[in-house]
């Protein structure tokens, strides 16, 4: 029972770290990359559809992304979705493809992105700690129900704390790398 609770907690913590990694990928640092568009959705035949399902992305230059929609009729909706997003770009529309030219990051904008990254890292750490709290409650419930002994629960909590530290350290390392990437000119 204890191993099952710990394995489930480790799995959920790993998913929290992955979600944080995806959030970091959406933060722009110098180079433009297609993953920046992962969270953006556009209205397509009455439903919100992720852009990566509506178009292909290519990056011929470091600060340029070319978006080629699979269906030309979706160009205006994709253009509107990008313009309304928090990316801060205005796509150029030539009728068939959209060209997004990202401006050079200013020092002020880099600092804003670092604040955003720190917020996303903290959200990831909170998520990991929430998983830890739930697992700890499950362990305490097992002890209360008499299924396992107090010593077993104490040992399991130590292993749970080690797992929590491993995952929060992974988030901190990702944050450090993202900060270095953002400060790199």
Secondary structure by P-SEA (a helix, b strand, c coil): caaaaaaaaaaaaaaaaaaaaaaaaaccccccccccccccccccccbbbbccccbbbbbccccbbbbbbccccaaaaaaaaaaaccccbbbbbcccbbbbbbccccaaaaaaaaaaaaaaaaaaaaaaaaaaaaaaaaaaaaaaaccccaaaaaaaaaaaaaaaaaaaaaaaaaaaaaaaaaacc
